Amino acid sequence: MCEPHPTDPAAERTGAGRRLPPRPSKPAEARRAVERAVTECCRQGRARCDANALSDAVLVASELTTNAILHGGGITDFRVDVTGPAIRVSVSDRSDRLPVAVDPIDTQGRRRVGGRGWPIVCRLARDVHVRDLPSGGKCISVLVPLS
């Protein structure tokens, strides 16, 4: 099992005094955090590396962070943990609203822009949890298989 790879605010320090990577504020930063965590565990031989599974995990992280920015009032926390054959991605935001899947066609028969993120997350991830946070907002935590 690989050690967790948290991505907390840069101001935090670990017990050893080293700085942790900053919390992503953009989907691209979340994608890089997932790639780094998985690559490091694979390099150490603690996880199998499947390119397609890594692509799924990167896409899920991107969609969760995009939704937090667009619909949740911004990212308040982001965590990545590689545990054995899977990666857990957790994204917190300021909104109490639950994610929803919308019909890709509006009531007038026109194709909608957007609205595909949550269905993508639900299709690629396992063990999807949405929980309210004591300070307000929510945390969405998902498990994406790496093989």
C-alpha positions in Angstrom: 0.0 0.0 0.0 1.3 3.4 -0.9 1.5 6.4 1.5 -1.2 9.0 1.0 -0.3 12.0 -1.1 -2.3 14.9 0.4 -2.4 18.2 -1.4 -3.0 20.7 1.3 -2.3 24.4 1.4 1.4 25.3 0.9 1.5 27.0 4.3 1.1 23.7 6.0 4.2 21.7 6.9 4.6 18.0 7.6 6.3 16.8 10.7 9.5 16.6 8.8 9.3 20.3 8.0 8.8 19.9 4.3 6.1 21.9 2.5 3.2 20.0 0.9 2.1 20.9 -2.6 -0.6 23.7 -2.7 -4.2 22.9 -3.1 -5.2 23.0 -6.8 -7.2 26.0 -7.8 -7.6 24.8 -11.5 -8.5 21.5 -13.1 -5.1 21.3 -14.7 -3.4 21.5 -11.3 -5.7 18.7 -10.0 -4.8 16.5 -13.1 -1.1 17.0 -12.4 -1.5 16.2 -8.7 -3.2 12.9 -9.6 -0.5 12.1 -12.2 2.3 12.8 -9.7 0.7 10.7 -7.0 0.1 7.7 -9.2 3.5 8.0 -11.0 5.3 8.1 -7.7 3.6 5.0 -6.4 4.1 3.1 -9.6 7.8 4.1 -9.6 8.2 2.7 -6.1 6.4 -0.5 -7.2 3.5 0.0 -4.8 0.8 0.3 -7.5 0.3 -1.1 -10.9 0.4 1.4 -13.7 -2.3 1.2 -16.3 -2.3 4.1 -18.7 -6.1 3.9 -19.4 -6.9 3.7 -15.7 -4.6 6.7 -15.0 -6.5 8.6 -17.7 -9.8 7.8 -16.0 -8.4 9.0 -12.7 -7.1 12.3 -14.2 -10.5 12.9 -16.0 -12.4 12.3 -12.8 -10.2 14.7 -10.8 -10.6 17.3 -13.6 -14.4 17.0 -13.6 -14.7 17.1 -9.8 -12.6 20.3 -9.6 -14.3 21.9 -12.6 -17.7 21.3 -10.9 -16.5 22.7 -7.6 -15.3 25.8 -9.4 -18.4 26.2 -11.6 -21.2 25.1 -9.3 -19.7 24.9 -5.8 -18.2 28.3 -5.1 -14.6 27.1 -5.5 -12.4 24.4 -4.2 -11.9 24.4 -0.4 -9.9 21.1 -0.1 -8.4 18.6 -2.4 -6.9 15.2 -1.5 -5.4 12.4 -3.5 -4.6 9.0 -1.9 -3.2 6.0 -3.8 -4.3 2.9 -1.9 -3.3 -0.4 -3.4 -5.1 -0.9 -6.7 -7.1 2.4 -6.7 -6.8 6.1 -6.1 -9.2 8.1 -3.9 -9.8 11.7 -5.0 -11.7 14.0 -2.6 -12.8 17.5 -3.6 -14.5 19.9 -1.2 -16.4 23.1 -2.1 -18.6 25.8 -0.5 -22.0 24.6 -1.8 -24.4 22.3 0.0 -26.2 21.5 -3.3 -25.8 17.9 -4.5 -24.4 17.2 -8.0 -27.0 16.4 -10.6 -27.1 14.9 -14.1 -28.9 17.0 -16.6 -30.5 15.9 -19.8 -28.1 16.8 -22.7 -31.1 18.1 -24.7 -33.1 21.1 -23.4 -36.9 21.4 -23.4 -36.8 22.9 -26.9 -34.8 20.1 -28.4 -31.5 21.9 -28.4 -28.2 20.3 -27.3 -27.0 21.7 -24.0 -23.5 23.0 -23.4 -21.9 21.2 -20.4 -23.7 19.0 -18.0 -21.7 15.9 -18.6 -19.2 16.0 -15.8 -21.2 14.3 -13.1 -22.3 11.4 -15.3 -18.6 10.9 -16.3 -17.6 10.8 -12.6 -20.3 8.3 -11.8 -19.4 6.1 -14.8 -15.6 5.9 -14.1 -15.5 6.0 -10.3 -16.6 3.5 -7.7 -17.5 4.1 -4.0 -18.8 7.7 -4.7 -19.6 9.6 -1.5 -21.1 13.1 -1.1 -21.1 14.3 2.5 -21.9 17.6 4.1 -19.1 19.4 5.9 -19.6 20.7 9.5 -18.4 24.2 8.4 -20.8 24.2 5.4 -20.3 23.0 1.9 -19.7 19.4 0.8 -17.0 16.9 0.1 -17.2 14.5 -2.8 -14.9 11.5 -2.5 -14.5 8.8 -5.2 -12.4 5.7 -5.7 -11.0 5.1 -9.2 -9.5 1.7 -9.9 -6.0 1.8 -11.3 -6.2 -1.5 -13.1 
